[in-house]
Amino acid sequence: MRHAKKRLQLNRFTSWHDATINSLARSIILNQSIKTTLHRAKASRQMIEKLITLAKTNTLFARRQAQKVLGEHKLVNLLFNEIGPRFSKRSSGFTRIIGLGKRRGDNAEMVILELTEIKKKEAKPVKHAKEAKEAPTQAEEKQESKEEVIKDRPEGHGLASDSQSHRPEKVKKPQTKFLSGIRSIFKKKSDSL
């Protein structure tokens, strides 16, 4: 009998249930925010809180316990070096669940499960001012050279062809018939001979 064994079973066998929880914990540590169902978020929240509590102690034993769940040294180092120190002042409440509404297909309640203190990702570096200025100057030079060529020509001669020549030509893709694709899938060995 399962006295005092209450937990969110997620309609899975024990090994499958544990694998699901560990997978969600890995995803949270790697991405810091994931979109999942409400029941999976509630079930995995306990494991994530335990891992972050281990990361706050930062001992060899704690690292080995985290290694059992995460399975990768890279994720263990990320947990202990970046995420653990971020939560050093908190005693609990390391994750939060934000509701998104119901999923269209099966009406499951969807949520975002994320860490409460997320490190913001760095923005992509902006191009230097020199690179930004060089691109318009090259375009301006081309425009000026076109204007000089047009000025050298007699009036009304060849202007229509210039406007057409600068337009990119449309390349037509070869049309493939639907049935030819199906035939290749169901091709018999005798057909290839």
ABEGO torsion letter per residue (X at the ends): XBBGABBBAGGBBAAAAAAAAAAAAAAAAAAGBBBBBAAAAAAAAAAAAAAAAAAAAGBAAAAAAAAAAAGBAAAAAAAAAAAAAAAAABABGABBBBBAEBBAAAGBBBBBBBBABBBBBBBBBBBBAAAAAAAAAAAAAAAAAAAAAAAABBBGBGAAAAAAAABBBBBBBBBBBAAAAAAAAABBAAAAX
